[in-house]
Amino acid sequence: MGTDMTDPEFVRQVPDGDDRERRVCGTCGFIDYQNPRVVVGSVVDVDGDVLLCRRAIEPRKGYWTLPAGFLELGETVEEGALREAREEACCTLDITGVLAVYSVPRIGQVQVMHMARLAAPGYAAGPESEEVAVFRWDDIPWDDLAFPTVHWALRQARQVWGTTGFVPFGNPDGERGDLTA
């Protein structure tokens, strides 16, 4: 049992009945569970093309991504995806379904990506985007995409583009979301 240097009252130990080390209060026994964060976003269909946002913030500032971000308390995954599209791309979406659920354990994330289309014309860069653009599939800047999950979502969306009733995707075989760039 070692001391957690970030808070002298907490120690790292395996609580009774558990199978992994956790932060536990040495005074009262409170277990500080640290669990993955949920990211929500959308592959947005704009008349057969795809809307992407160039990140204005770290990580991966300057790279292209889908409108996506962390789910807030009190939101459904759909509400969070709609909010992120408003914040990052100043657009309103119609979500048509869940595209995929990805696990990225290295950074403690679960990502829920949706298929969506513009509900009203117009989009623009929000405060977290340098620019927002619509790309034909052949013109997507593949080498400048921010994260592995963006690659996955775009490729998987392409497989089901224009269809409904498909089973949502997960991580591609053997992939855990580690950055290789």
Backbone bond lengths (Angstrom), bond angles and torsions (degrees), N, CA, C in turn:
res aa  C-N    CA-C-N  psi(-1)  N-CA   C-N-CA  omega(-1)  CA-C   N-CA-C  phi
1 M - - - 1.442 - - 1.515 107.10 -
2 G 1.379 115.72 113.47 1.449 120.43 -178.83 1.511 111.33 -105.37
3 T 1.304 116.30 157.23 1.458 121.27 178.65 1.516 109.67 -81.10
4 D 1.320 116.48 136.91 1.458 121.66 174.65 1.520 106.72 -84.78
5 M 1.329 117.34 114.26 1.460 121.80 -172.98 1.522 113.16 -69.81
6 T 1.348 119.17 -13.58 1.460 120.06 -179.84 1.525 112.07 -80.28
7 D 1.325 118.27 -17.38 1.461 122.07 178.92 1.525 107.54 -154.93
8 P 1.342 118.05 111.53 1.461 120.22 -173.22 1.530 114.55 -62.49
9 E 1.333 119.75 -16.90 1.461 120.67 178.94 1.524 112.27 -84.98
10 F 1.316 117.76 -14.96 1.461 121.35 -178.23 1.524 110.72 -100.16
11 V 1.325 114.80 142.61 1.458 122.07 174.82 1.516 107.63 -125.81
12 R 1.325 116.37 158.20 1.462 121.02 176.52 1.521 106.85 -98.80
13 Q 1.327 115.54 122.57 1.457 120.80 178.84 1.516 109.61 -157.16
14 V 1.323 116.33 165.70 1.458 122.13 176.20 1.529 106.75 -91.16
15 P 1.342 117.67 110.35 1.472 119.52 179.25 1.530 111.19 -64.81
16 D 1.322 116.34 154.06 1.464 121.19 176.88 1.526 109.67 -53.48
17 G 1.331 115.95 132.96 1.459 121.67 178.03 1.508 114.41 80.52
18 D 1.327 117.84 0.80 1.472 121.00 -179.78 1.526 109.01 -104.11
19 D 1.344 115.86 172.71 1.462 119.42 -178.93 1.522 112.77 -123.89
20 R 1.331 116.80 9.49 1.464 118.95 -179.75 1.528 110.26 -148.62
21 E 1.318 113.16 157.89 1.453 120.12 179.29 1.526 110.38 -70.23
22 R 1.317 115.96 138.29 1.473 122.53 179.33 1.520 109.26 -135.88
23 R 1.334 115.78 166.25 1.472 121.00 170.72 1.530 107.27 -80.52
24 V 1.334 115.70 123.74 1.459 121.25 -178.45 1.521 108.20 -128.20
25 C 1.338 116.22 133.67 1.459 120.61 177.89 1.530 108.34 -67.56
26 G 1.325 116.21 122.91 1.452 121.62 179.74 1.511 113.23 -70.03
27 T 1.333 118.14 -14.89 1.459 122.10 -179.80 1.523 112.00 -91.89
28 C 1.337 117.34 -50.93 1.472 120.21 -172.58 1.530 113.86 -111.76
29 G 1.331 118.29 -11.97 1.455 121.17 179.73 1.520 115.01 87.12
30 F 1.346 118.33 3.53 1.464 121.84 177.69 1.521 109.61 -56.51
31 I 1.333 116.66 133.34 1.462 121.78 178.44 1.524 108.27 -99.35
32 D 1.319 115.92 119.86 1.463 122.45 -179.66 1.524 108.67 -90.72
33 Y 1.344 115.70 84.36 1.462 120.17 179.76 1.522 109.34 -67.18
34 Q 1.306 116.70 131.37 1.455 122.22 176.00 1.515 106.67 -117.19
35 N 1.329 115.56 113.94 1.449 121.99 -173.16 1.521 110.94 -119.27
36 P 1.342 116.73 164.23 1.465 120.00 -179.58 1.527 112.55 -60.08
37 R 1.321 114.30 153.01 1.456 121.61 175.18 1.519 108.12 -96.35
38 V 1.332 115.47 149.68 1.456 121.20 -177.94 1.535 109.52 -100.15
39 V 1.327 115.58 128.63 1.461 123.49 174.42 1.522 106.81 -108.77
40 V 1.323 116.57 138.13 1.463 121.66 178.09 1.518 109.32 -126.63
41 G 1.333 115.89 145.48 1.450 119.62 179.99 1.510 111.24 -167.55
42 S 1.335 115.06 -174.50 1.459 120.29 -174.50 1.516 112.11 -146.73
43 V 1.333 114.45 144.40 1.463 121.84 163.87 1.520 103.99 -92.13
44 V 1.339 116.31 115.09 1.458 121.71 -171.71 1.532 110.60 -101.70
45 D 1.323 114.65 120.99 1.457 123.38 177.20 1.533 108.28 -85.19
46 V 1.329 115.79 119.90 1.464 121.61 175.33 1.525 106.27 -119.54
47 D 1.334 115.81 90.87 1.462 121.67 -179.10 1.529 112.43 52.59
48 G 1.341 116.50 43.25 1.453 121.65 177.63 1.516 114.64 90.90
49 D 1.317 117.16 -6.57 1.457 121.79 177.48 1.530 109.20 -108.38
50 V 1.329 117.46 176.37 1.466 122.52 -173.46 1.520 111.32 -119.62
51 L 1.330 115.74 133.47 1.457 122.39 177.71 1.526 109.19 -88.11
52 L 1.331 116.54 128.81 1.462 122.50 176.76 1.524 109.92 -129.25
53 C 1.323 115.63 154.58 1.467 122.90 179.48 1.525 108.97 -118.47
54 R 1.332 116.39 134.07 1.474 120.14 173.86 1.527 107.05 -88.68
55 R 1.339 116.04 121.28 1.458 121.44 -174.20 1.527 112.99 -64.03
56 A 1.338 116.00 132.86 1.461 122.09 176.07 1.528 110.66 -101.41
57 I 1.326 116.84 2.26 1.463 121.59 -177.36 1.530 110.00 -132.92
58 E 1.304 114.95 159.42 1.467 120.88 172.95 1.521 108.24 -80.02
59 P 1.291 119.43 152.87 1.454 126.04 1.76 1.520 112.05 -79.24
60 R 1.321 114.80 156.73 1.464 123.16 174.40 1.533 112.91 66.89
61 K 1.333 115.70 35.74 1.463 120.82 175.95 1.523 109.67 -53.42
62 G 1.348 115.69 136.56 1.461 121.57 178.38 1.514 114.10 90.61
63 Y 1.323 117.70 -10.27 1.459 121.67 178.36 1.530 109.98 -94.75
64 W 1.313 115.65 157.43 1.466 122.19 -178.01 1.526 111.16 -86.51
65 T 1.323 115.34 144.74 1.455 121.00 179.84 1.520 110.14 -149.17
66 L 1.295 115.06 173.94 1.466 121.76 171.76 1.523 108.34 -83.24
67 P 1.337 118.63 155.79 1.459 118.38 172.34 1.535 108.05 -66.52
68 A 1.325 115.78 113.17 1.465 120.59 -174.57 1.520 109.43 -162.20
69 G 1.326 114.95 160.47 1.461 120.38 177.27 1.511 110.76 179.40
70 F 1.311 115.70 -173.87 1.459 121.08 -175.20 1.520 112.60 -72.80
71 L 1.312 115.27 136.42 1.456 123.10 174.30 1.530 108.51 -67.06
72 E 1.313 116.51 138.63 1.465 122.18 177.37 1.521 109.57 -95.67
73 L 1.323 116.30 153.39 1.458 120.37 174.87 1.527 109.13 -58.22
74 G 1.321 116.53 139.30 1.462 121.30 177.86 1.513 114.49 87.43
75 E 1.338 118.32 -1.70 1.462 121.66 179.26 1.520 110.37 -103.29
76 T 1.331 115.55 148.90 1.458 119.59 165.05 1.527 107.00 -80.46
77 V 1.329 117.37 166.37 1.466 118.93 178.63 1.525 110.48 -64.09
78 E 1.328 117.40 -33.39 1.472 120.11 177.92 1.528 110.51 -68.24
79 E 1.325 117.76 -44.67 1.465 120.71 178.74 1.526 110.78 -60.84
80 G 1.326 116.70 -40.56 1.463 120.40 178.45 1.516 112.08 -64.14
81 A 1.334 117.00 -42.19 1.468 120.07 179.08 1.529 110.82 -64.57
82 L 1.325 117.20 -40.24 1.470 120.78 177.29 1.529 110.84 -63.56
83 R 1.338 116.91 -43.38 1.470 120.97 178.89 1.521 111.08 -62.99
84 E 1.331 116.93 -44.49 1.466 119.85 -179.84 1.535 111.09 -61.42
85 A 1.319 117.75 -39.24 1.473 120.38 177.46 1.526 110.71 -63.54
86 R 1.338 117.12 -40.35 1.476 119.98 176.97 1.526 110.66 -64.09
87 E 1.344 116.53 -43.97 1.464 120.32 -176.94 1.532 112.79 -69.06
88 E 1.310 117.18 -42.86 1.460 120.15 -172.07 1.521 114.20 -92.53
89 A 1.342 116.47 -29.22 1.461 119.61 -175.73 1.524 112.86 -126.35
90 C 1.321 117.48 7.05 1.472 122.22 178.71 1.524 111.53 47.15
91 C 1.325 116.20 44.28 1.456 119.91 -178.71 1.519 110.66 -132.48
92 T 1.315 114.05 161.08 1.461 122.02 178.12 1.520 107.70 -111.51
93 L 1.338 115.85 132.07 1.461 121.00 -175.44 1.518 112.66 -114.86
94 D 1.319 114.19 157.24 1.458 123.84 161.91 1.517 105.03 -109.66
95 I 1.318 117.17 117.94 1.462 120.41 177.02 1.515 108.04 -83.85
96 T 1.327 116.06 130.27 1.460 119.97 -177.71 1.529 112.76 -102.93
97 G 1.326 118.15 -11.78 1.456 120.55 177.11 1.514 112.19 161.54
98 V 1.316 115.32 170.96 1.468 121.18 176.27 1.523 108.42 -81.89
99 L 1.312 116.46 126.02 1.458 122.29 176.94 1.527 110.57 -84.21
100 A 1.352 116.54 -48.00 1.459 119.51 -171.81 1.520 111.13 -161.03
101 V 1.318 114.45 157.86 1.462 123.14 170.78 1.525 105.99 -126.36
102 Y 1.341 116.21 117.63 1.458 122.02 -177.32 1.522 110.65 -110.55
103 S 1.321 115.63 144.55 1.460 122.62 173.56 1.524 107.92 -108.57
104 V 1.336 116.11 126.63 1.461 121.69 177.50 1.532 106.86 -126.39
105 P 1.337 116.77 77.71 1.459 120.00 -172.01 1.521 114.94 -64.61
106 R 1.318 118.59 -27.37 1.472 121.28 -178.77 1.525 111.78 -58.01
107 I 1.332 116.20 -33.96 1.463 120.08 -179.68 1.532 111.71 -115.63
108 G 1.328 116.94 13.14 1.459 121.05 174.61 1.516 113.67 63.62
109 Q 1.336 117.00 45.14 1.460 120.03 -179.75 1.525 111.58 -123.91
110 V 1.324 114.25 147.50 1.452 123.82 164.46 1.516 104.57 -119.00
111 Q 1.321 117.58 127.43 1.459 121.27 -177.72 1.524 109.92 -114.74
112 V 1.330 115.50 127.85 1.457 122.31 177.33 1.525 107.10 -110.90
113 M 1.329 115.83 110.78 1.461 121.30 -178.46 1.526 109.83 -106.10
114 H 1.313 115.36 138.50 1.456 122.95 -177.56 1.519 111.12 -112.10
115 M 1.317 115.66 160.86 1.465 122.48 165.54 1.524 104.74 -95.06
116 A 1.323 117.11 140.00 1.460 120.52 -178.59 1.524 109.65 -153.24
117 R 1.314 114.61 167.73 1.472 121.06 173.84 1.528 107.27 -139.19
118 L 1.316 115.62 159.98 1.465 119.46 177.47 1.521 109.27 -64.36
119 A 1.329 116.02 131.67 1.465 121.11 177.39 1.524 110.75 -89.01
120 A 1.316 116.12 -19.17 1.466 122.32 178.79 1.526 106.80 -148.50
121 P 1.311 117.17 152.51 1.461 118.22 -179.63 1.525 111.36 -66.30
122 G 1.303 114.82 150.97 1.454 120.46 172.52 1.513 114.82 106.64
123 Y 1.318 113.56 144.76 1.456 123.21 175.04 1.520 106.53 -161.48
124 A 1.330 115.84 156.52 1.460 121.74 179.50 1.523 107.75 -161.60
125 A 1.306 115.95 163.77 1.458 120.13 179.52 1.524 110.56 -71.25
126 G 1.329 115.56 128.44 1.454 121.85 172.09 1.524 108.93 -88.40
127 P 1.334 117.80 -174.28 1.469 121.19 -175.37 1.540 114.66 -63.10
128 E 1.329 118.40 -23.46 1.457 120.46 -178.80 1.532 112.42 -97.37
129 S 1.339 116.70 5.08 1.470 121.27 -178.58 1.522 110.37 -123.08
130 E 1.332 116.11 135.67 1.461 120.54 173.70 1.516 110.20 -74.96
131 E 1.336 115.07 -37.44 1.462 120.91 177.59 1.522 108.59 -159.66
132 V 1.310 114.82 161.88 1.460 122.45 176.01 1.524 106.22 -129.63
133 A 1.326 115.75 135.53 1.464 119.60 -178.31 1.524 109.30 -145.18
134 V 1.322 114.38 158.73 1.461 121.93 176.45 1.520 107.34 -108.65
135 F 1.338 115.37 130.70 1.455 121.90 -176.30 1.517 111.41 -118.79
136 R 1.336 115.53 137.83 1.466 119.95 165.81 1.519 106.09 -68.51
137 W 1.331 116.94 153.07 1.468 120.44 -177.60 1.523 112.14 -53.49
138 D 1.317 117.24 -41.92 1.465 120.51 -177.68 1.529 112.94 -70.85
139 D 1.332 116.99 -15.47 1.463 121.05 -176.93 1.531 113.83 -105.52
140 I 1.322 117.84 2.91 1.465 120.41 178.68 1.533 108.35 -58.65
141 P 1.332 117.90 132.02 1.474 120.56 -178.67 1.543 111.35 -78.08
142 W 1.323 116.21 72.89 1.470 122.25 -172.85 1.517 113.29 -54.05
143 D 1.329 117.68 -37.85 1.467 120.33 -178.72 1.520 112.95 -75.49
144 D 1.316 116.83 -11.92 1.462 121.11 -178.07 1.525 112.61 -115.10
145 L 1.334 117.47 23.06 1.466 120.38 175.44 1.522 108.89 -82.08
146 A 1.314 116.09 142.00 1.459 122.13 -170.37 1.520 115.14 -69.84
147 F 1.321 118.07 -39.57 1.460 120.21 -169.65 1.524 111.57 -139.04
148 P 1.324 117.35 153.70 1.467 120.05 176.66 1.529 112.19 -56.50
149 T 1.319 117.94 -36.78 1.459 119.86 -177.93 1.523 112.29 -66.67
150 V 1.321 118.16 -25.48 1.471 120.88 175.17 1.524 108.96 -67.73
151 H 1.333 116.23 -44.22 1.474 120.52 175.51 1.529 110.01 -57.02
152 W 1.326 115.86 -49.98 1.466 120.18 -177.65 1.517 111.20 -58.74
153 A 1.344 116.07 -49.39 1.465 120.39 -176.21 1.524 110.97 -61.44
154 L 1.324 117.37 -43.05 1.465 119.33 -179.78 1.526 111.39 -65.15
155 R 1.317 116.96 -44.51 1.473 119.55 -179.86 1.525 111.65 -65.70
156 Q 1.328 116.34 -40.21 1.461 119.50 179.66 1.529 110.94 -71.52
157 A 1.325 117.66 -37.22 1.462 120.78 176.45 1.526 110.32 -60.46
158 R 1.310 115.70 -39.86 1.468 120.21 179.60 1.530 111.44 -59.93
159 Q 1.335 116.23 -35.37 1.465 120.61 -179.66 1.526 112.82 -66.69
160 V 1.333 117.13 -28.47 1.473 120.32 -175.31 1.526 112.35 -117.16
161 W 1.329 116.72 9.30 1.467 121.93 -176.74 1.529 109.87 -51.81
162 G 1.313 116.39 127.36 1.453 121.43 176.52 1.521 114.71 82.03
163 T 1.327 118.51 2.25 1.461 121.25 178.32 1.521 110.18 -110.09
164 T 1.312 116.00 165.97 1.465 121.59 174.92 1.523 107.93 -133.75
165 G 1.311 116.25 165.87 1.449 121.07 174.75 1.516 115.03 76.63
166 F 1.330 119.01 17.67 1.461 121.17 178.20 1.536 109.56 -84.86
167 V 1.322 115.35 158.81 1.463 121.52 176.13 1.527 107.33 -80.72
168 P 1.343 118.12 130.25 1.467 119.42 -179.94 1.532 112.16 -57.74
169 F 1.312 114.33 147.00 1.455 122.54 178.71 1.520 110.30 -78.94
170 G 1.326 115.44 169.73 1.459 123.99 170.26 1.514 107.57 -130.75
171 N 1.331 116.30 -164.43 1.459 120.28 176.78 1.528 109.24 -58.43
172 P 1.338 117.48 140.69 1.463 118.79 171.23 1.536 109.37 -59.50
173 D 1.304 117.04 151.88 1.466 121.53 -178.72 1.522 111.51 -49.23
174 G 1.323 115.27 128.23 1.470 121.52 176.12 1.505 115.66 78.51
175 E 1.318 118.51 -0.43 1.464 121.35 -176.85 1.531 110.91 -98.01
176 R 1.344 115.88 136.31 1.454 120.92 177.85 1.532 111.95 -122.03
177 G 1.330 117.16 6.03 1.458 120.21 175.32 1.499 115.64 87.49
178 D 1.336 118.22 13.25 1.461 120.09 179.77 1.524 109.43 -72.71
179 L 1.328 116.11 137.47 1.468 120.09 178.26 1.519 109.42 -71.50
180 T 1.305 115.33 137.01 1.459 120.34 176.54 1.520 110.75 -112.32
181 A 1.332 116.07 -8.30 1.475 119.43 -178.79 1.507 110.77 -90.70
